């Protein structure tokens, strides 16, 4: 590959999250020194889903590195909805717990929506409660869900221009697509974009992508976004993390994004790698929410 081909820059989530971790650790030292309360994050993990195990372990480890207190509560996958809701209620009423999450997905017999709505929105550091989602959509202080918050922070730290740009969001999930679209059109930086949301039913998806200055790919379809869908100089954020079987890796699979990286990257100005892009930003944003919860910065 000659030099003029490789003009893109990586949006390095690993590096940015490490920097943020350092900043937060320093703040915790100051809170301790002032005799303040150390932020406490609790996590509920149901069953033994491989991805969930990895994520929760990483969240607990990051808590320790920053200096937060963390509690992991485990249940087998046959736990009743009633028992889980009792634990949620207990955490809602525990003054020492500043924020807590219930790791999704949950087993089929438990209603995820019911569990999400049972969480006190003032402790909902995942930002999934309808009150937090509603506040976000009208621009009020709230807990913004971790992946969209992490993507905003990444764009901000790389000074990516967003005002007046055309941003295409691929995917309309409640966890990424919808909040991402809302945040990219807010009156703020990052924001002030013209936003188009495309999904599995969109017919002119390729044309939309070709007109985009910024593409946020969150479909969960490995290597969906190809070079012929991207205009030169676009900024690409890849939210996809699909475990694709791969005989050459130790684990037997390879984490694959929604973007065909090798093909798309040479056309871009900026692009996130997978892994090491959005993933670390998601975890660090959950930590940022926990710190805000501990400081009562959003809800008194």
KETIBA-123664 format. One record per residue: x, y, z of N, C-alpha, C, O in turn. Coordinates in pm, whole numbers, plus 50000, padded with zeros to 5 digits. Layout:
N
XYZXYZXYZXYZ
...
***
This chain:
300
500854988050000500005000050000500885012550000501715014250090
500725021349900501565033349898501035043849994499925042650046
501825054250018501515063850123500225071550098499455073950191
499975075549972498795084149953497485076549970496435082449993
497565063249959496355055349982495945055850129494765057650161
496925054350220496585053350363496525067350425497455071750492
495405074250400495315087650457494355088150575494235098450641
493675076950602492695077250711493375077150847494525072850861
492655082150947493145081651084492205072951166490995073451148
492765064951256491935056551343491335064751454492015072751518
490035062551478489395067951599489665057351706488945047451716
490685059751785491215049651876490485049852011490855057252101
489465041552022488675040952145489475035752263489215039452378
490435027352233491265021752340492085032852405492175033652528
492685041252324493525052152375492685062652448493055067252556
491545066452388490685076752450490125071752583490075079252680
489695059152586489115053852710490175052952819489875054952937
491415049852781492505049352879492745063252939492995064653059
492675073352854492835087252899491705091052995491945097153100
490465087452960489315090553044489385083153178489005088353282
489895070653171490035062653293490985069753390490725070453510
492075074853335493065082153414492435094653478492655097453596
491665102153398491005114253448490045110953563490005118053664
489285100253546488315096553650488995091453775488545094253887
490085083753757490825078653872491355090253957491335089654080
491825100753888492325112553960491195119454037491385124254149
490005119753974488865125854042488445117954166488065123754268
488525104654158488185096154273489165098654388488775098854505
490435100454354491455103554456491075116554529491185117454651
490625126454451490205139254510488965137554599488885143454707
487995129554553486775127054631487165120554765486675124454871
488055110454756488545103554877489205113554973488915113755092
490095121654918490855131254999489925141155071490215145555182
488815144355004487855153955062486855146955155485945153355208
487035133855175486145126355262484775123755200483805121355271
484715124355068483435122154998483125107454980483915098755018
481955104754921481525090854900482125085254771482045091454666
482695073454781483255066654664482095061154580481235054054634
482035064354449480955059054365480895043854367481925037054363
479665038554374479445024154386478515019454274477365023754265
479035010554189478265004654079477964990054110478864982354145
476694986154098476324972054112475874966753977475274974053898
476154954053951475744947853825475074934553854475554926653936
473954932053787473264919253799473504911453671473254916353560
473984899353687474254890653572473424877953586473534870753686
472604875153486471744863353488472254853253386472414856453268
472514840953432472944830353341474404831253303475184837953371
474784824453194476204823353157476434826253010477204819252944
475774836652958476004840652819477454845452804477914853852881
478154840052706479574843152688479874857952677480754863152745
479124864752590479324879052570479064886852698479844895652734
477964883652766477604890652889478654888752998478994898153069
479164876453009480214873453108481424882553085481954888553178
481844883352958483004891452921482774906152954483624912653014
481604911352913481294925452936481284928853085481884938653127
480584920553163480464923453306481824922753375482144931053459
482624912753339483964911453397484784923953369485494929053455
484654928853246485384940853205484904953153281485704961753318
483604954053304483034965353379483524965353524483904975753578
483514953553586483964952353726485454955853736485864962853829
486244950953641487684953553641487954968553626488814974053694
487224975153536487424989453514487044997453639487705007253672
485984993153707485614999553834486784999453932487115009653993
487404987753945488534986354038489684995453997490295001954083
489974996153867491085004253819490865019153844491815026653870
489605023353838489315037653861489245040754010489485052054053
488905030454089488795032654234487355032954283487095036654397
486415028854195485015027754235484845015054319485665005854315
483755014954393483335002654460482414995354362481605001654294
482534982154353481614974954263481114962154328481814955854408
479894958454293479274946354345478704938654227477974944154145
479034925854219478474917354113477494907454176477854900054268
476264907554125475224898654178474874888754067474454892753958
475044875954096474824865753993473584857354021473284854054136
472874853853913471754844553923471884834153812472444836953706
471374822253839471294812253732470164816253637469314824453672
470164810553518469194814953416467754810853447466834815153378
467554802653550466174798953585465594808053694464524805253748
466284818953726465784828353827464404833553783464184835953664
463484835153879462154840153841462204855253823463044862153880
461274860153743461154874553721460914881653855461464892353881
460094875353936459734880954067460964882754156461124893054222
461824872754156463034873254239463974884354189464584891554269
464084885454058464944895753998464414909754031465184918754064
463104911454022462484924454052462644927954200462754939654236
462644917754286462874920154429464274925854452464464934954532
465254920154379466654924754391466784939054338467504947154396
466104941954229466124955554171465594965454275466164976154295
464494961654340463884970054443464854972454560464954983454614
465554961854595466534962654705467664972454670468074980454754
468144971654546469224980654502468714995054491469445004554522
467464996654447466855010054441466905016754578467125028854590
466705008654682466585013954818467875013354899467895017055016
468955008654836470245007954907470995021154888471455023954778
471115029254994471735042454978473205041954938473755051854889
473865030354960475275029654924475485027454774476535030854720
474465021754707474585019054563474155031454485473005035754493
475095037354410474795049654334474145046654201473255053854156
474595035854138474025032154009474125017153992475015010854049
473195011353914473324996953887472754993553750471935000753693
473224982253699472794977653568472334963153578472794955553664
471414959453491471044945553474471544941953334471044947253235
472524933053327473144929853198472134922953106471524912953143
471964928352986471074922452886471904914152789473104916752778
471344904252718469944900052722469614891552846470484885452907
468324891452880467824882952990467164870552930466764870652814
467054859853009466364847852959464934851152912464314860652960
464434843252819463144845752754461964847552850461034855052821
461994840652965460834841053055460774853953139459834855953216
461764862553122461774875153198461584886853101462244887552998
460674895953136460424907553051461504918153075461594923953183
462324920452972463404930452985462824944253013463354951653096
461734947552945461134960752962460654962853105460814973553163
460054952453161459554953253298460714955753396460594963653489
461814948753373462984950253459463584964253445463904970753544
463714968953320464264982253295463414992953365463955002253426
462104991653354461215001753412461165001053565460745010553631
461584989653621461584988253766462794995153830462784998153949
463824997653750465035004253801464735018953829464115025653746
465165024053944465025038153975465815046053871467025044153857
465145054953796465835062053686467025070153735467925073353657
467035073653863468165081153919469395072353942470485077353970
469195059053930470315049653944470555041953814471385032853808
469815045653710469835038453582471025043153497470865050553400
472225038653535473435043153466473575037453325474435041753248
472735027653289472695022753151471915032353061472055032152938
471085040753123470295050353046469185044152964468815049452859
468645032853009467585025952933466175029152983465205026252913
466055035153101464725037953156464015048353069464645057953024
462695046553045461955056152962462115070753007462075079852924
462295073153137462485086953183463805092453132463865103953087
464875084553138466155089153085466105090852934466645100452879
465465081352866465335082152720464535094552681464895101752588
463425096952753462575108552725463285121652750463185130952671
464015122352861464765134552894465835137152788466055148552748
466485126452745467505128052641466885133752513467475142452448
465715128852477465115133052350464655147652353464475153752248
464465153352473464125167552477465295176152530465125187952558
466465169752543467665177352575467825181152720468465191252751
467255173152811467425175752954468565167153009468885156752951
469195171453120470235163153180469685149253213468585147953266
470455138953183470015125253207471215115953194472315120253162
470975103053221472005093153190471805088953045470785083153009
472805091952962472735088052820473325074052810474375071252867
472655065152736473135051352729474575051052676474985059352595
475315041052726476765041252719477355041352578478325048452553
476795033552487477395033152353477255046552280478255051752230
476045052452273475935065652210476785076352280477415084652215
476805076052414477605085852489479085084252454479805094152439
479525071852442480925068952409481295073752269482395078752246
480355072052175480605076452037480705091652032481575097051964
479825098652104479895113352109481235117952162481855127052107
481695111452269482975115152332484135112852235485075120852230
484065102052160485105098852061485165109551952486255114151916
484005113551901483945124051797484495137251852485195144651783
484145139851979484555152352043486065152952062486695163052033
486635142052111488065142052140488925142152014490105145652020
488355138551902489075139551774488665152051696489055153951581
487875160551762487405173151698486795170951560487055178551467
485985160551548485315157851419484225168251398483345169551483
484265175851288483185185751265481865178651241481785169251162
480805183251310479495176951292478425186851246477435182851185
478605199551273477565209451242477235209751093478115211651009
475945207851062475495208350923475875196350840475565195850720
476545186550899476955174550825475775164950811474845165050891
475845156550709474825146250692475315133650764476335127750726
474575129550866474935117550943473925106550914472715108450933
474405095250868473525083750845473755073650958474875069350983
472655070051025472705059851129472105047151070470955047151026
472875036451070472385023651019471935015251138472765010551217
470635013351152470095005751264469195014651349469445026651362
468155008751406467175016651482466885010551618465775011851670
467895003851676467694997651807467525008251915467975019651900
466875004352024466705013552136468015016352208468165026552275
468975007252192470245008552266471225017452190471995024852252
471225016752057472185024851980471535033751874471665045951880
470845027851779470375035351663469515047451696469825058651654
468445045251772467525056451804468195067351886468145078951847
468845063852001469485074652077470585081751998470765093852012
471315074351915472395080451835471835091051742472395101951729
470715087751677470085097251585469635109751660469845120951614
469025107751776468555118951859469715127951899469615140251890
470805121851943471945129651990472655137051877473135148251897
472725130951760473425137451649472645149251592473205157651522
471325149951624470575161751575470355172151684469735182551658
470855169551807470645179251914471425192251887472395192451811
470955203151950471645216151937472845216152028472775221152140
473945210751981475135209552065476285204651978476095201651860
477465203952037478575197251971478995185652059479185187752179
479145173452008478785169151873477265169351854476515166651948
476825172451735475405173451705475205182851588476105184451505
474025189051581473675198251472473815191851335474085198651236
473645178551329473715171551201472325170951137471305172551203
472325168551006471125164050938471195148850945472135142750895
470195142751009470295128451038469315120150956468135123550945
469815109350898468965099550831469165086150900470295081750922
468065079650934468155066350996467735055850893466615056250842
468645046650864468325035750771468305022550846468945021150951
467565012950794467425000050862467084989350761467124991750640
466744977450810466534965850721465424968050617465404961250515
464504977350643463414979750547463694991450452462894994350364
464844998050470465155009550383465525004650243466314995350227
464935011150141465185006650005466355014049938467035008549852
466575026549980467625034449913468845036150002469485046750005
469155025450074470205026150174471565029950116472285038050175
471915024250003473225027049942473355041849904474385048049929
472295047449843472315061649803472475070549926473235080249924
471745067050032471825074750156473255074950210473795085350245
473855063050216475215061850269476205069950185477115076150239
476025069650052476945076849963476885091949983477835099149949
475775096850037475665111350060476065115150202475965126850241
476505105350281476785107950423478205112850447479165107750390
478325122950535479635127450583480095118750699481285116350718
479095114050776479375105550893478425093550886477215095250869
478965081550899478115069550903478345062351036479485059351072
477265059751107477345052151231476645038751204475425038151193
477435028151194476915015151154476605006651277477515002451348
475315004251300474894996651418473784986951381472694987251438
474084978351284473084968851235473284954851293472334947051303
474524951751331474834938251376474934928451262474744916451279
475254933751142475464925151025476934926150985477374936750940
477704915351003479134916150977479464921050836478914916250737
480384930650829480924936150704479844940650606479984939050485
478784946450660477664951150577478064963150491477744963750372
478774972650551479124985050480480374982850396481464980350448
480194983850263481294981450169481784994650110481155005050125
482934994050042483575005949987482675013649890482735025849883
481845006449815481005013249714479815020549776478975026149705
479745020449912478655027249981479155039750054478385046750120
480455042350041481085052950121481715063450031482465060049939
481425076250058482065086649977483455090050034483675088550154
484375094549950485725097549998485695107950110484965117850102
486495105450213486605115050323485565113450433485555121350527
484705103450421483665101550523484265097150656485375091750662
483515099550763483895094950897483035082750929481805083450922
483675071650964482935059250986483085054351130484195052351179
481935052351195481915046851331481245033051324480085031951285
481995022751362481515008951349481135003451487481995001051572
479835001651507479344997051637479194981751641478954975951747
479334975451526479114961051517480134952951594481334955851589
479674942851665480584933051729479924919551719479254915051812
480124912951606479554899651587480674889451600481744891151542
480414878851676481414868251689481314859151568480374851251556
482274860351479482264852151358483264840751377484424843151411
482814828151355483714816751374484994818451292484944822151175
486144815751355487414817451288488404807351345488704807351465
488894798551257489764787651303491154792551345491854785551418
491554804351299492924808851325493094815251463494224817151508
491974818651532492114825151663492004814951776491414804251760
492574818451890492594809652006491174806552054490864795252091
490314816952053488944815352104488034808052006486944803452042
488494807051880487664800351779486704809851709485924805651623
486754822751745485944832551672486704845651661487694847851730
486204854351574486834867451554485744877951567484674876651508
486024888451645485074899451659485064907351530486084912851488
483894907951466483804914351335482794925651338481694924251391
483174936951281482304948651278481314948451164481284938951085
480514959051155479524960451047480154966550921479474968050820
481434969950929482114976550818483204967350763483954961350840
483294966250631484374958450570485624967150574485954974150479
486324966450687487364976150722488434978050614488674989250570
489064967150572490194968350478489824975250349490644982050286
488574973550310488074979050184487634993650204487865002150118
486984996350318486385009550343487415019750394487395031450354
488305015350482489245024450548490005033750453490085045750481
490575028850342491345037750255490535049650200491105059750159
489215048350200488375059350147488045069950254487615081050222
488255066250381487775074650492488765085250534489945084650502
488245095250608489145104350680489415098450819490555098550866
488355093250883488475086951014487625074351017486575073650954
488105064351092487325051951106487685045151238488835045551281
486685038851302486965031451425487365017151390486785011151300
488355011651462488674997451443487714988751523487044993651614
487634975851490486924965951573487854954151589488274948451488
488204950351710487904956851838488774969451859489624972651777
488534976351971489374987652007488825001251967489505011451981
487595001351916486975014051879485865017851974486105023852079
484645014151937483465017752017483385009752147482905015052248
483834997352147483734988652266484294994752394483574995952493
485584998752393486155004852515485445017752554485365021052672
484925025152456484205037652483482895035152555482465043152638
482255023652522480995020052587481225017552736480495022652821
482255009852767482525006552907482915018952986482465020853099
483755027552927484215039452999483055049353018483035056753116
482085049352926480925058352940480005053753052479375061953120
479925040653072479175035453187479845040153316479165043553413
481165040353316481925045153433481675060153455481515064653568
481635067553347481355081953355479965084153416479785092953500
478995076253372477645077153430477655073753579476945079953658
478455063753617478545059753758479135071053842478685073653953
480145077653786480755089053856479745100353873479655106553980
478985103053767477935113453774476875109753877476365118353949
476535096753883475545091953981476085093654122475355097954211
477355090254142477975091354273478035105754321477905108554440
478245114954226478335129254260476965135754265476855147654295
475905128054234474545133354222474545145454127473915155654154
475255144154018475435155153924474225157053833474005167953780
473435146553816472295147453724470975148053801470135156553774
470815139153896469625139153980470065141054126470895133554176
469505150854190469885153354331469375142354420469595142754541
***
